[in-house]
């Protein structure tokens, strides 16, 4: 019973109305970080429609980007600049996103 309560609590904690794109970089002037921001800024409507929240993290030893789904699980990780096509294809293939597109 305690395990079930813990799992339910974890699911409730991780459930979100946003997909989170975490961008890790050494600092704000990191070349890959700057390039990634340009890619993401090129389609604000697509980012908004897919409920993507972008979080920046500095002090990392290298550039990295991760996508966490609304269910709280990691969906994608990359050590290079992520294209919008790869990001959108990954999100649009998710069951929750498919359900969103039907409405």
C-alpha positions as CSV (number, residue, x, y, z in Angstrom):
1,X,0.0,0.0,0.0
2,X,2.8,2.4,0.9
3,X,4.4,1.8,-2.5
4,X,1.1,2.6,-4.4
5,X,0.8,5.8,-2.4
6,X,4.4,6.8,-3.2
7,X,3.9,6.1,-6.9
8,X,0.7,8.1,-7.0
9,X,2.4,11.0,-5.1
10,X,5.3,10.9,-7.6
11,X,2.9,11.0,-10.6
12,X,1.0,14.0,-9.1
13,X,4.3,15.8,-8.4
14,X,5.6,15.3,-12.0
15,X,2.4,15.9,-13.9
16,X,2.5,19.2,-15.6
17,X,0.6,21.2,-18.1
18,X,4.0,22.0,-19.8
19,X,6.6,20.0,-21.6
20,X,10.0,21.2,-20.3
21,X,13.0,21.8,-22.5
22,X,16.0,22.2,-20.3
23,X,19.0,23.8,-22.0
24,X,22.3,23.4,-20.1
25,X,25.4,25.4,-21.0
26,X,28.7,26.7,-19.6
27,X,27.4,30.3,-19.7
28,X,25.1,32.6,-21.7
29,X,27.8,33.2,-24.3
30,X,28.2,29.5,-25.1
31,X,28.1,29.2,-28.9
32,X,25.8,26.1,-29.0
33,X,23.5,27.8,-26.4
34,X,23.2,30.9,-28.5
35,X,22.5,28.8,-31.6
36,X,19.8,26.8,-29.8
37,X,18.1,30.0,-28.7
38,X,18.0,31.2,-32.3
39,X,16.4,28.0,-33.4
40,X,13.8,28.0,-30.7
41,X,13.0,31.7,-31.2
42,X,12.4,31.2,-34.9
43,X,8.9,29.6,-34.2
44,X,7.4,31.0,-31.0
45,X,3.9,29.8,-32.2
46,X,5.0,26.2,-32.6
47,X,6.7,26.3,-29.1
48,X,3.5,27.7,-27.5
49,X,1.1,25.3,-29.3
50,X,3.1,22.4,-28.0
51,X,3.1,23.7,-24.4
52,X,6.9,23.9,-24.2
53,X,8.5,25.7,-21.3
54,X,12.2,26.5,-21.9
55,X,14.5,26.5,-18.8
56,X,18.1,27.7,-19.0
57,X,20.8,26.2,-16.8
58,X,24.3,27.6,-16.6
59,X,27.5,26.3,-15.0
60,X,27.3,23.0,-16.8
61,X,30.6,21.5,-18.2
62,X,29.1,21.1,-21.7
63,X,26.1,21.9,-23.8
64,X,23.1,19.6,-23.4
65,X,19.4,19.8,-24.0
66,X,16.7,17.5,-22.6
67,X,12.9,17.3,-23.1
68,X,10.6,16.2,-20.3
69,X,7.1,15.3,-21.2
70,X,4.0,16.3,-19.3
71,X,4.1,13.0,-17.6
72,X,7.4,13.8,-16.0
73,X,9.5,11.4,-18.0
74,X,12.6,12.2,-20.2
75,X,11.6,12.0,-23.8
76,X,14.8,13.3,-25.6
77,X,18.3,14.3,-24.8
78,X,21.0,15.8,-27.1
79,X,24.5,17.2,-26.8
80,X,24.1,19.1,-30.0
81,X,21.7,21.8,-31.2
82,X,18.2,20.4,-31.5
83,X,16.3,21.2,-34.7
84,X,12.7,22.2,-34.5
85,X,11.9,19.2,-36.8
86,X,13.4,16.8,-34.3
87,X,11.8,18.5,-31.4
88,X,8.3,18.7,-33.0
89,X,8.4,15.2,-34.4
90,X,9.3,13.8,-31.0
91,X,6.5,15.8,-29.3
92,X,3.9,15.2,-32.0
93,X,4.4,11.4,-31.7
94,X,3.5,11.5,-28.0
95,X,0.1,10.1,-27.1
96,X,-0.8,13.2,-25.1
97,X,0.1,15.5,-28.0
98,X,-1.9,13.3,-30.4
99,X,-4.9,13.7,-28.1
100,X,-4.3,17.5,-28.0
101,X,-4.3,17.8,-31.7
102,X,-7.7,16.1,-32.0
103,X,-9.3,18.9,-30.0
